[in-house]
Amino acid sequence: MKTLAYILSALAVFGLAFWAYRENYTTQQVLKETRSLQRQIGSAQIRLGVLKAEWAYLNRPDRLRELAELNFDQLGLLPLRPDQFGRVDEVAYPQVPLLPITNGVDVSTMAAEGAKP
């Protein structure tokens, strides 16, 4: 009986050792993937910073003003002025035309005819 317990204990130890060995390599693989993803995120953040700097450089007001002046004959762009802006309540929305009623129904007459005294 003791030998059976020793054999089962040894098999359990071997099984747990094999499981721990596999978990160790799985964990190392996940850590490698995590480091790779962090490097990719870092490089994407650097690219995003460069793109934001380029966008800011290309959208300088003096540059845009010069481009608008150079291409005025094709685009017709004028500089913005404060008096060009208004409030929302000043906007005149078009009236929605009502549909004509062609087959009207007199509701008060129908109620009087259908009611029993």
A tleap script that builds the chain and sets N, CA, C and O, in Angstrom:
source leaprc.protein.ff14SB
mol = sequence {
  NMET LYS THR LEU ALA TYR ILE LEU SER ALA
  LEU ALA VAL PHE GLY LEU ALA PHE TRP ALA
  TYR ARG GLU ASN TYR THR THR GLN GLN VAL
  LEU LYS GLU THR ARG SER LEU GLN ARG GLN
  ILE GLY SER ALA GLN ILE ARG LEU GLY VAL
  LEU LYS ALA GLU TRP ALA TYR LEU ASN ARG
  PRO ASP ARG LEU ARG GLU LEU ALA GLU LEU
  ASN PHE ASP GLN LEU GLY LEU LEU PRO LEU
  ARG PRO ASP GLN PHE GLY ARG VAL ASP GLU
  VAL ALA TYR PRO GLN VAL PRO LEU LEU PRO
  ILE THR ASN GLY VAL ASP VAL SER THR MET
  ALA ALA GLU GLY ALA LYS CPRO
}
set mol.1.N position { 0.820 -1.177 0.000 }
set mol.1.CA position { 0.000 0.000 0.000 }
set mol.1.C position { 0.871 1.251 0.000 }
set mol.1.O position { 0.553 2.249 -0.646 }
set mol.2.N position { 2.003 1.173 0.756 }
set mol.2.CA position { 2.902 2.322 0.779 }
set mol.2.C position { 3.535 2.552 -0.582 }
set mol.2.O position { 3.722 3.696 -0.996 }
set mol.3.N position { 3.862 1.490 -1.269 }
set mol.3.CA position { 4.492 1.654 -2.585 }
set mol.3.C position { 3.523 2.296 -3.571 }
set mol.3.O position { 3.932 3.095 -4.414 }
set mol.4.N position { 2.251 1.955 -3.473 }
set mol.4.CA position { 1.247 2.573 -4.339 }
set mol.4.C position { 1.143 4.071 -4.046 }
set mol.4.O position { 1.029 4.881 -4.965 }
set mol.5.N position { 1.182 4.430 -2.772 }
set mol.5.CA position { 1.131 5.841 -2.389 }
set mol.5.C position { 2.376 6.574 -2.884 }
set mol.5.O position { 2.283 7.708 -3.354 }
set mol.6.N position { 3.546 5.928 -2.779 }
set mol.6.CA position { 4.791 6.539 -3.267 }
set mol.6.C position { 4.743 6.733 -4.779 }
set mol.6.O position { 5.163 7.769 -5.294 }
set mol.7.N position { 4.234 5.739 -5.477 }
set mol.7.CA position { 4.159 5.825 -6.939 }
set mol.7.C position { 3.182 6.931 -7.357 }
set mol.7.O position { 3.470 7.721 -8.256 }
set mol.8.N position { 2.028 6.973 -6.691 }
set mol.8.CA position { 1.052 8.017 -7.014 }
set mol.8.C position { 1.593 9.400 -6.669 }
set mol.8.O position { 1.362 10.359 -7.405 }
set mol.9.N position { 2.318 9.507 -5.543 }
set mol.9.CA position { 2.925 10.792 -5.177 }
set mol.9.C position { 3.965 11.213 -6.199 }
set mol.9.O position { 4.028 12.380 -6.587 }
set mol.10.N position { 4.793 10.247 -6.642 }
set mol.10.CA position { 5.824 10.551 -7.635 }
set mol.10.C position { 5.179 10.967 -8.953 }
set mol.10.O position { 5.654 11.904 -9.595 }
set mol.11.N position { 4.111 10.295 -9.368 }
set mol.11.CA position { 3.410 10.668 -10.595 }
set mol.11.C position { 2.786 12.052 -10.465 }
set mol.11.O position { 2.799 12.833 -11.417 }
set mol.12.N position { 2.240 12.358 -9.293 }
set mol.12.CA position { 1.665 13.685 -9.079 }
set mol.12.C position { 2.748 14.746 -9.153 }
set mol.12.O position { 2.526 15.807 -9.735 }
set mol.13.N position { 3.928 14.483 -8.570 }
set mol.13.CA position { 5.035 15.438 -8.627 }
set mol.13.C position { 5.487 15.633 -10.063 }
set mol.13.O position { 5.725 16.763 -10.489 }
set mol.14.N position { 5.610 14.535 -10.823 }
set mol.14.CA position { 6.013 14.650 -12.231 }
set mol.14.C position { 4.971 15.420 -13.041 }
set mol.14.O position { 5.313 16.246 -13.887 }
set mol.15.N position { 3.702 15.139 -12.771 }
set mol.15.CA position { 2.641 15.847 -13.478 }
set mol.15.C position { 2.655 17.337 -13.170 }
set mol.15.O position { 2.513 18.159 -14.075 }
set mol.16.N position { 2.826 17.691 -11.898 }
set mol.16.CA position { 2.880 19.101 -11.528 }
set mol.16.C position { 4.130 19.777 -12.087 }
set mol.16.O position { 4.084 20.946 -12.471 }
set mol.17.N position { 5.253 19.045 -12.133 }
set mol.17.CA position { 6.478 19.609 -12.705 }
set mol.17.C position { 6.281 19.876 -14.196 }
set mol.17.O position { 6.688 20.923 -14.702 }
set mol.18.N position { 5.661 18.934 -14.896 }
set mol.18.CA position { 5.402 19.121 -16.322 }
set mol.18.C position { 4.470 20.317 -16.539 }
set mol.18.O position { 4.698 21.120 -17.444 }
set mol.19.N position { 3.424 20.442 -15.717 }
set mol.19.CA position { 2.495 21.565 -15.821 }
set mol.19.C position { 3.219 22.883 -15.563 }
set mol.19.O position { 3.018 23.848 -16.300 }
set mol.20.N position { 4.056 22.939 -14.530 }
set mol.20.CA position { 4.793 24.162 -14.216 }
set mol.20.C position { 5.750 24.521 -15.350 }
set mol.20.O position { 5.903 25.697 -15.680 }
set mol.21.N position { 6.393 23.519 -15.949 }
set mol.21.CA position { 7.309 23.736 -17.063 }
set mol.21.C position { 6.576 24.375 -18.237 }
set mol.21.O position { 7.062 25.340 -18.826 }
set mol.22.N position { 5.402 23.834 -18.576 }
set mol.22.CA position { 4.608 24.391 -19.689 }
set mol.22.C position { 4.107 25.789 -19.373 }
set mol.22.O position { 4.121 26.661 -20.242 }
set mol.23.N position { 3.668 26.017 -18.153 }
set mol.23.CA position { 3.200 27.339 -17.761 }
set mol.23.C position { 4.328 28.359 -17.825 }
set mol.23.O position { 4.104 29.511 -18.197 }
set mol.24.N position { 5.522 27.949 -17.471 }
set mol.24.CA position { 6.676 28.846 -17.530 }
set mol.24.C position { 6.921 29.297 -18.968 }
set mol.24.O position { 7.103 30.489 -19.217 }
set mol.25.N position { 6.926 28.380 -19.896 }
set mol.25.CA position { 7.158 28.747 -21.296 }
set mol.25.C position { 5.991 29.541 -21.877 }
set mol.25.O position { 6.195 30.440 -22.693 }
set mol.26.N position { 4.793 29.218 -21.466 }
set mol.26.CA position { 3.634 30.003 -21.921 }
set mol.26.C position { 3.731 31.437 -21.417 }
set mol.26.O position { 3.462 32.384 -22.156 }
set mol.27.N position { 4.115 31.587 -20.158 }
set mol.27.CA position { 4.273 32.919 -19.577 }
set mol.27.C position { 5.370 33.696 -20.284 }
set mol.27.O position { 5.203 34.884 -20.560 }
set mol.28.N position { 6.477 33.053 -20.578 }
set mol.28.CA position { 7.570 33.727 -21.293 }
set mol.28.C position { 7.119 34.171 -22.680 }
set mol.28.O position { 7.486 35.258 -23.128 }
set mol.29.N position { 6.333 33.352 -23.363 }
set mol.29.CA position { 5.829 33.721 -24.690 }
set mol.29.C position { 4.894 34.930 -24.594 }
set mol.29.O position { 4.965 35.836 -25.424 }
set mol.30.N position { 4.032 34.946 -23.601 }
set mol.30.CA position { 3.116 36.073 -23.428 }
set mol.30.C position { 3.901 37.338 -23.102 }
set mol.30.O position { 3.553 38.418 -23.580 }
set mol.31.N position { 4.943 37.224 -22.302 }
set mol.31.CA position { 5.775 38.390 -21.983 }
set mol.31.C position { 6.483 38.923 -23.228 }
set mol.31.O position { 6.605 40.136 -23.393 }
set mol.32.N position { 6.950 38.035 -24.104 }
set mol.32.CA position { 7.563 38.469 -25.365 }
set mol.32.C position { 6.558 39.234 -26.220 }
set mol.32.O position { 6.870 40.290 -26.769 }
set mol.33.N position { 5.346 38.686 -26.325 }
set mol.33.CA position { 4.318 39.350 -27.114 }
set mol.33.C position { 3.963 40.711 -26.518 }
set mol.33.O position { 3.725 41.671 -27.250 }
set mol.34.N position { 3.930 40.789 -25.200 }
set mol.34.CA position { 3.626 42.051 -24.531 }
set mol.34.C position { 4.700 43.087 -24.823 }
set mol.34.O position { 4.386 44.241 -25.113 }
set mol.35.N position { 5.959 42.687 -24.749 }
set mol.35.CA position { 7.050 43.617 -25.059 }
set mol.35.C position { 6.974 44.071 -26.511 }
set mol.35.O position { 7.210 45.241 -26.812 }
set mol.36.N position { 6.646 43.151 -27.407 }
set mol.36.CA position { 6.520 43.503 -28.822 }
set mol.36.C position { 5.391 44.519 -29.021 }
set mol.36.O position { 5.554 45.503 -29.743 }
set mol.37.N position { 4.258 44.277 -28.383 }
set mol.37.CA position { 3.136 45.212 -28.496 }
set mol.37.C position { 3.487 46.572 -27.899 }
set mol.37.O position { 3.093 47.602 -28.444 }
set mol.38.N position { 4.212 46.589 -26.804 }
set mol.38.CA position { 4.607 47.860 -26.203 }
set mol.38.C position { 5.557 48.620 -27.123 }
set mol.38.O position { 5.478 49.845 -27.208 }
set mol.39.N position { 6.453 47.918 -27.810 }
set mol.39.CA position { 7.327 48.586 -28.786 }
set mol.39.C position { 6.509 49.154 -29.934 }
set mol.39.O position { 6.760 50.273 -30.382 }
set mol.40.N position { 5.532 48.390 -30.412 }
set mol.40.CA position { 4.681 48.881 -31.494 }
set mol.40.C position { 3.881 50.106 -31.063 }
set mol.40.O position { 3.723 51.052 -31.834 }
set mol.41.N position { 3.378 50.086 -29.832 }
set mol.41.CA position { 2.630 51.234 -29.321 }
set mol.41.C position { 3.543 52.445 -29.225 }
set mol.41.O position { 3.144 53.556 -29.574 }
set mol.42.N position { 4.777 52.233 -28.749 }
set mol.42.CA position { 5.731 53.338 -28.650 }
set mol.42.C position { 6.044 53.943 -30.008 }
set mol.42.O position { 6.079 55.165 -30.153 }
set mol.43.N position { 6.271 53.099 -31.000 }
set mol.43.CA position { 6.574 53.628 -32.336 }
set mol.43.C position { 5.346 54.315 -32.942 }
set mol.43.O position { 5.485 55.306 -33.658 }
set mol.44.N position { 4.151 53.798 -32.660 }
set mol.44.CA position { 2.935 54.452 -33.160 }
set mol.44.C position { 2.751 55.815 -32.496 }
set mol.44.O position { 2.307 56.762 -33.144 }
set mol.45.N position { 3.087 55.923 -31.214 }
set mol.45.CA position { 2.985 57.219 -30.537 }
set mol.45.C position { 3.989 58.216 -31.110 }
set mol.45.O position { 3.687 59.402 -31.241 }
set mol.46.N position { 5.178 57.733 -31.451 }
set mol.46.CA position { 6.172 58.622 -32.063 }
set mol.46.C position { 5.678 59.102 -33.424 }
set mol.46.O position { 5.780 60.287 -33.742 }
set mol.47.N position { 5.139 58.175 -34.235 }
set mol.47.CA position { 4.604 58.556 -35.543 }
set mol.47.C position { 3.453 59.547 -35.394 }
set mol.47.O position { 3.341 60.502 -36.162 }
set mol.48.N position { 2.598 59.310 -34.399 }
set mol.48.CA position { 1.478 60.217 -34.169 }
set mol.48.C position { 1.976 61.604 -33.774 }
set mol.48.O position { 1.414 62.610 -34.206 }
set mol.49.N position { 3.014 61.662 -32.966 }
set mol.49.CA position { 3.581 62.961 -32.595 }
set mol.49.C position { 4.136 63.693 -33.809 }
set mol.49.O position { 3.966 64.905 -33.940 }
set mol.50.N position { 4.799 62.955 -34.698 }
set mol.50.CA position { 5.334 63.569 -35.918 }
set mol.50.C position { 4.195 64.064 -36.803 }
set mol.50.O position { 4.267 65.160 -37.358 }
set mol.51.N position { 3.146 63.257 -36.932 }
set mol.51.CA position { 2.004 63.675 -37.755 }
set mol.51.C position { 1.314 64.906 -37.182 }
set mol.51.O position { 0.894 65.788 -37.930 }
set mol.52.N position { 1.196 64.968 -35.862 }
set mol.52.CA position { 0.591 66.153 -35.246 }
set mol.52.C position { 1.451 67.390 -35.490 }
set mol.52.O position { 0.928 68.476 -35.739 }
set mol.53.N position { 2.784 67.220 -35.416 }
set mol.53.CA position { 3.678 68.360 -35.671 }
set mol.53.C position { 3.562 68.812 -37.127 }
set mol.53.O position { 3.533 70.011 -37.402 }
set mol.54.N position { 3.496 67.855 -38.067 }
set mol.54.CA position { 3.328 68.218 -39.476 }
set mol.54.C position { 1.994 68.914 -39.711 }
set mol.54.O position { 1.918 69.881 -40.469 }
set mol.55.N position { 0.941 68.422 -39.060 }
set mol.55.CA position { -0.379 69.040 -39.211 }
set mol.55.C position { -0.359 70.471 -38.691 }
set mol.55.O position { -0.905 71.375 -39.323 }
set mol.56.N position { 0.267 70.671 -37.546 }
set mol.56.CA position { 0.354 72.017 -36.989 }
set mol.56.C position { 1.169 72.924 -37.904 }
set mol.56.O position { 0.839 74.098 -38.074 }
set mol.57.N position { 2.235 72.381 -38.493 }
set mol.57.CA position { 3.072 73.173 -39.394 }
set mol.57.C position { 2.295 73.556 -40.655 }
set mol.57.O position { 2.375 74.695 -41.114 }
set mol.58.N position { 1.552 72.615 -41.206 }
set mol.58.CA position { 0.814 72.887 -42.444 }
set mol.58.C position { -0.405 73.776 -42.206 }
set mol.58.O position { -0.863 74.433 -43.140 }
set mol.59.N position { -0.937 73.818 -41.003 }
set mol.59.CA position { -2.124 74.621 -40.715 }
set mol.59.C position { -1.796 75.940 -40.035 }
set mol.59.O position { -2.629 76.486 -39.312 }
set mol.60.N position { -0.608 76.455 -40.253 }
set mol.60.CA position { -0.279 77.772 -39.696 }
set mol.60.C position { -1.152 78.815 -40.369 }
set mol.60.O position { -1.359 78.752 -41.581 }
set mol.61.N position { -1.668 79.770 -39.615 }
set mol.61.CA position { -2.562 80.781 -40.212 }
set mol.61.C position { -1.899 81.591 -41.321 }
set mol.61.O position { -2.545 81.896 -42.324 }
set mol.62.N position { -0.615 81.948 -41.162 }
set mol.62.CA position { 0.036 82.744 -42.215 }
set mol.62.C position { 0.177 81.944 -43.510 }
set mol.62.O position { 0.015 82.492 -44.600 }
set mol.63.N position { 0.478 80.648 -43.392 }
set mol.63.CA position { 0.595 79.795 -44.577 }
set mol.63.C position { -0.761 79.650 -45.260 }
set mol.63.O position { -0.851 79.753 -46.483 }
set mol.64.N position { -1.813 79.414 -44.484 }
set mol.64.CA position { -3.148 79.259 -45.060 }
set mol.64.C position { -3.619 80.560 -45.701 }
set mol.64.O position { -4.283 80.539 -46.737 }
set mol.65.N position { -3.279 81.688 -45.088 }
set mol.65.CA position { -3.651 82.980 -45.657 }
set mol.65.C position { -2.969 83.171 -47.007 }
set mol.65.O position { -3.601 83.618 -47.965 }
set mol.66.N position { -1.674 82.832 -47.088 }
set mol.66.CA position { -0.946 82.956 -48.363 }
set mol.66.C position { -1.546 82.045 -49.427 }
set mol.66.O position { -1.697 82.452 -50.579 }
set mol.67.N position { -1.891 80.807 -49.049 }
set mol.67.CA position { -2.499 79.888 -50.011 }
set mol.67.C position { -3.853 80.397 -50.489 }
set mol.67.O position { -4.187 80.270 -51.668 }
set mol.68.N position { -4.630 80.970 -49.581 }
set mol.68.CA position { -5.936 81.510 -49.982 }
set mol.68.C position { -5.765 82.686 -50.932 }
set mol.68.O position { -6.543 82.840 -51.873 }
set mol.69.N position { -4.749 83.520 -50.694 }
set mol.69.CA position { -4.508 84.656 -51.589 }
set mol.69.C position { -4.005 84.188 -52.953 }
set mol.69.O position { -4.400 84.736 -53.982 }
set mol.70.N position { -3.136 83.178 -52.963 }
set mol.70.CA position { -2.619 82.676 -54.234 }
set mol.70.C position { -3.713 82.036 -55.088 }
set mol.70.O position { -3.688 82.139 -56.314 }
set mol.71.N position { -4.650 81.390 -54.452 }
set mol.71.CA position { -5.688 80.657 -55.180 }
set mol.71.C position { -7.046 81.340 -55.084 }
set mol.71.O position { -8.080 80.678 -55.175 }
set mol.72.N position { -7.053 82.661 -54.901 }
set mol.72.CA position { -8.319 83.367 -54.737 }
set mol.72.C position { -9.194 83.261 -55.979 }
set mol.72.O position { -10.411 83.121 -55.866 }
set mol.73.N position { -8.589 83.327 -57.159 }
set mol.73.CA position { -9.392 83.296 -58.381 }
set mol.73.C position { -10.083 81.943 -58.570 }
set mol.73.O position { -11.157 81.894 -59.169 }
set mol.74.N position { -9.503 80.847 -58.082 }
set mol.74.CA position { -10.144 79.536 -58.223 }
set mol.74.C position { -11.062 79.218 -57.048 }
set mol.74.O position { -12.120 78.617 -57.237 }
set mol.75.N position { -10.670 79.614 -55.831 }
set mol.75.CA position { -11.442 79.233 -54.654 }
set mol.75.C position { -12.399 80.314 -54.169 }
set mol.75.O position { -13.483 80.004 -53.674 }
set mol.76.N position { -12.016 81.559 -54.303 }
set mol.76.CA position { -12.861 82.654 -53.840 }
set mol.76.C position { -12.968 82.716 -52.324 }
set mol.76.O position { -14.000 83.137 -51.801 }
set mol.77.N position { -11.939 82.310 -51.613 }
set mol.77.CA position { -11.971 82.317 -50.148 }
set mol.77.C position { -11.662 83.712 -49.624 }
set mol.77.O position { -10.735 84.373 -50.092 }
set mol.78.N position { -12.439 84.145 -48.659 }
set mol.78.CA position { -12.231 85.438 -48.020 }
set mol.78.C position { -11.897 85.200 -46.551 }
set mol.78.O position { -12.286 84.178 -45.987 }
set mol.79.N position { -11.181 86.131 -45.929 }
set mol.79.CA position { -10.888 85.942 -44.496 }
set mol.79.C position { -12.161 86.059 -43.660 }
set mol.79.O position { -13.093 86.780 -44.015 }
set mol.80.N position { -12.176 85.332 -42.542 }
set mol.80.CA position { -13.332 85.368 -41.655 }
set mol.80.C position { -13.343 86.660 -40.851 }
set mol.80.O position { -12.300 87.169 -40.441 }
set mol.81.N position { -14.552 87.180 -40.637 }
set mol.81.CA position { -14.722 88.385 -39.821 }
set mol.81.C position { -15.737 88.065 -38.726 }
set mol.81.O position { -16.589 87.194 -38.906 }
set mol.82.N position { -15.652 88.756 -37.603 }
set mol.82.CA position { -16.587 88.461 -36.508 }
set mol.82.C position { -18.038 88.728 -36.867 }
set mol.82.O position { -18.931 88.079 -36.323 }
set mol.83.N position { -18.294 89.664 -37.767 }
set mol.83.CA position { -19.687 89.964 -38.096 }
set mol.83.C position { -20.315 88.913 -39.012 }
set mol.83.O position { -21.505 88.996 -39.316 }
set mol.84.N position { -19.527 87.919 -39.459 }
set mol.84.CA position { -20.070 86.854 -40.303 }
set mol.84.C position { -20.759 85.762 -39.482 }
set mol.84.O position { -21.447 84.906 -40.039 }
set mol.85.N position { -20.576 85.791 -38.174 }
set mol.85.CA position { -21.153 84.752 -37.327 }
set mol.85.C position { -22.453 85.247 -36.726 }
set mol.85.O position { -22.624 86.444 -36.493 }
set mol.86.N position { -23.360 84.334 -36.478 }
set mol.86.CA position { -24.640 84.675 -35.878 }
set mol.86.C position { -25.004 83.662 -34.809 }
set mol.86.O position { -24.255 82.726 -34.530 }
set mol.87.N position { -26.169 83.871 -34.220 }
set mol.87.CA position { -26.660 82.934 -33.219 }
set mol.87.C position { -27.611 81.950 -33.881 }
set mol.87.O position { -28.124 82.205 -34.971 }
set mol.88.N position { -27.842 80.836 -33.222 }
set mol.88.CA position { -28.700 79.804 -33.792 }
set mol.88.C position { -30.137 80.294 -33.899 }
set mol.88.O position { -30.838 79.934 -34.845 }
set mol.89.N position { -30.586 81.102 -32.955 }
set mol.89.CA position { -31.972 81.562 -33.017 }
set mol.89.C position { -32.204 82.577 -34.139 }
set mol.89.O position { -33.350 82.932 -34.416 }
set mol.90.N position { -31.148 83.045 -34.780 }
set mol.90.CA position { -31.282 83.970 -35.897 }
set mol.90.C position { -31.409 83.249 -37.246 }
set mol.90.O position { -31.666 83.884 -38.269 }
set mol.91.N position { -31.232 81.946 -37.244 }
set mol.91.CA position { -31.311 81.184 -38.487 }
set mol.91.C position { -32.776 81.008 -38.868 }
set mol.91.O position { -33.589 80.577 -38.051 }
set mol.92.N position { -33.104 81.338 -40.094 }
set mol.92.CA position { -34.479 81.195 -40.579 }
set mol.92.C position { -34.601 79.840 -41.271 }
set mol.92.O position { -34.084 79.640 -42.369 }
set mol.93.N position { -35.284 78.927 -40.618 }
set mol.93.CA position { -35.496 77.612 -41.202 }
set mol.93.C position { -36.728 77.668 -42.100 }
set mol.93.O position { -37.694 78.354 -41.767 }
set mol.94.N position { -36.718 76.964 -43.230 }
set mol.94.CA position { -37.885 77.006 -44.128 }
set mol.94.C position { -39.083 76.316 -43.475 }
set mol.94.O position { -38.938 75.334 -42.748 }
set mol.95.N position { -40.270 76.858 -43.754 }
set mol.95.CA position { -41.491 76.280 -43.218 }
set mol.95.C position { -41.820 74.999 -43.972 }
set mol.95.O position { -41.718 74.941 -45.198 }
set mol.96.N position { -42.210 73.989 -43.237 }
set mol.96.CA position { -42.602 72.724 -43.860 }
set mol.96.C position { -44.049 72.868 -44.324 }
set mol.96.O position { -44.932 73.146 -43.514 }
set mol.97.N position { -44.300 72.679 -45.625 }
set mol.97.CA position { -45.685 72.844 -46.108 }
set mol.97.C position { -46.574 71.733 -45.553 }
set mol.97.O position { -46.185 70.566 -45.510 }
set mol.98.N position { -47.780 72.125 -45.130 }
set mol.98.CA position { -48.734 71.148 -44.629 }
set mol.98.C position { -49.423 70.472 -45.807 }
set mol.98.O position { -49.700 71.106 -46.825 }
set mol.99.N position { -49.688 69.210 -45.661 }
set mol.99.CA position { -50.375 68.469 -46.709 }
set mol.99.C position { -51.853 68.839 -46.714 }
set mol.99.O position { -52.452 69.009 -45.652 }
set mol.100.N position { -52.443 68.963 -47.892 }
set mol.100.CA position { -53.877 69.308 -47.936 }
set mol.100.C position { -54.727 68.121 -47.485 }
set mol.100.O position { -54.407 66.965 -47.761 }
set mol.101.N position { -55.805 68.434 -46.794 }
set mol.101.CA position { -56.729 67.388 -46.342 }
set mol.101.C position { -57.769 67.214 -47.447 }
set mol.101.O position { -58.519 68.144 -47.739 }
set mol.102.N position { -57.820 66.041 -48.059 }
set mol.102.CA position { -58.731 65.804 -49.185 }
set mol.102.C position { -59.982 65.045 -48.755 }
set mol.102.O position { -61.073 65.354 -49.234 }
set mol.103.N position { -59.861 64.085 -47.887 }
set mol.103.CA position { -61.020 63.292 -47.442 }
set mol.103.C position { -61.188 63.505 -45.942 }
set mol.103.O position { -60.733 62.694 -45.135 }
set mol.104.N position { -61.833 64.583 -45.586 }
set mol.104.CA position { -62.022 64.886 -44.180 }
set mol.104.C position { -63.085 64.004 -43.552 }
set mol.104.O position { -64.007 63.552 -44.231 }
set mol.105.N position { -62.957 63.762 -42.266 }
set mol.105.CA position { -63.921 62.948 -41.538 }
set mol.105.C position { -64.443 63.793 -40.389 }
set mol.105.O position { -63.659 64.321 -39.601 }
set mol.106.N position { -65.755 63.925 -40.288 }
set mol.106.CA position { -66.358 64.685 -39.202 }
set mol.106.C position { -66.514 63.743 -38.018 }
set mol.106.O position { -67.367 62.855 -38.039 }
set mol.107.N position { -65.725 63.924 -37.019 }
set mol.107.CA position { -65.694 63.011 -35.887 }
set mol.107.C position { -66.891 63.213 -34.981 }
set mol.107.O position { -67.430 62.237 -34.460 }
set mol.108.N position { -67.324 64.445 -34.776 }
set mol.108.CA position { -68.440 64.689 -33.854 }
set mol.108.C position { -69.737 64.091 -34.393 }
set mol.108.O position { -70.562 63.632 -33.602 }
set mol.109.N position { -69.947 64.079 -35.708 }
set mol.109.CA position { -71.155 63.512 -36.284 }
set mol.109.C position { -71.159 61.999 -36.171 }
set mol.109.O position { -72.196 61.392 -35.903 }
set mol.110.N position { -70.006 61.395 -36.373 }
set mol.110.CA position { -69.928 59.931 -36.283 }
set mol.110.C position { -70.207 59.480 -34.856 }
set mol.110.O position { -70.837 58.442 -34.651 }
set mol.111.N position { -69.757 60.230 -33.881 }
set mol.111.CA position { -69.991 59.833 -32.501 }
set mol.111.C position { -71.468 59.956 -32.166 }
set mol.111.O position { -72.016 59.148 -31.417 }
set mol.112.N position { -72.104 60.973 -32.726 }
set mol.112.CA position { -73.529 61.155 -32.429 }
set mol.112.C position { -74.364 60.082 -33.101 }
set mol.112.O position { -75.343 59.631 -32.508 }
set mol.113.N position { -74.026 59.647 -34.317 }
set mol.113.CA position { -74.798 58.636 -35.016 }
set mol.113.C position { -74.591 57.257 -34.401 }
set mol.113.O position { -75.516 56.447 -34.350 }
set mol.114.N position { -73.367 56.992 -33.932 }
set mol.114.CA position { -73.070 55.663 -33.406 }
set mol.114.C position { -73.545 55.478 -31.983 }
set mol.114.O position { -73.616 54.343 -31.511 }
set mol.115.N position { -73.871 56.539 -31.286 }
set mol.115.CA position { -74.296 56.425 -29.887 }
set mol.115.C position { -75.753 56.034 -29.816 }
set mol.115.O position { -76.566 56.562 -30.575 }
set mol.116.N position { -76.101 55.140 -28.944 }
set mol.116.CA position { -77.491 54.707 -28.753 }
set mol.116.C position { -78.078 55.444 -27.558 }
set mol.116.O position { -77.427 55.591 -26.523 }
set mol.117.N position { -79.327 55.910 -27.713 }
set mol.117.CA position { -79.937 56.636 -26.600 }
set mol.117.C position { -80.357 55.754 -25.462 }
set mol.117.O position { -80.885 56.244 -24.463 }
savepdb mol mol.pdb
quit
